[in-house]
Amino acid sequence: MFGRIVRDLTLSNLAFTGGPLVVAVLSFAKAARVDAAFDRWAWIAVGAVMVIICLAYLAWAWRNRSRLRDQ
């Protein structure tokens, strides 16, 4: 069922989910390369917020799957 929801999403919806996910991956990669502790925690926080945005959007899409399926 989840696979169908993901397949039913439009390109703009996938771009909305993919954008924060790419930013999260890049943030975690940047956090691994920096030396200062504050910078590391700041990049980890940015990545965590982006992952939360992705999960929230996917949860919203899952909860509204019937409305998305009808479109």
N, C-alpha and C positions, 0 to 999 in steps of 0.2 A: 504494500500500500504506500509506503514512504517513497519507494522508487517511482511510483506513478505520479505522486505529488511533485516530485522533482522534475519529472519529464513534462508535466503539465504547465510548469512555470514558464513564463515568457522569457525572452532574452534579456529584457530590461530587469526582470526580477532576479535572474541568475547573476547579472552584472552587479546588482545591488548587494547580493550575498557574497559574490566573489571579490568585490573591491575591499571590504573590510577584512576578509580572510587573507588577501595578499598583503595588506598593510600589517596584519598581525604576524604573519610569517617573517616579513622584513624587519619588524620591530624586535622579534625574538632573536633574529640573526644579528641585528645591531647590538642588542643587549649582551650577546655572547662575545662581541669584539671590543666593547668599551672597557676602560680600566677603572674609572671612577665609580664608586659604589652608588652615588646618587644617580648618575646617568644610567647605570644598569637597571636600578629599580624603576626609573622613569620610563625606560623603554619597555620593561616588562609590564608596567601598568598600562601603557598604551596598547600593547599586544593583547592583554587580558580584556580590556574594554572592547576591542574589536572582535574578539572571540565571543564575548557576551552578546554583542550586536548581531552577529551571525546566528547564534543559537536562538536568540529571541525572534528573529525573523523566520527561521525555520519552524519554530514552535507556533508562531502565528499562522504560517502557511498550513501547518498540519491541522490546527484547530479549525481553519476555514476551508478545508479541503473540498467540502461539498459545493461551496460557492465558487471556488476556483475551477472545479471540474465542469460546472455548468457554463462557464464563459467560453 
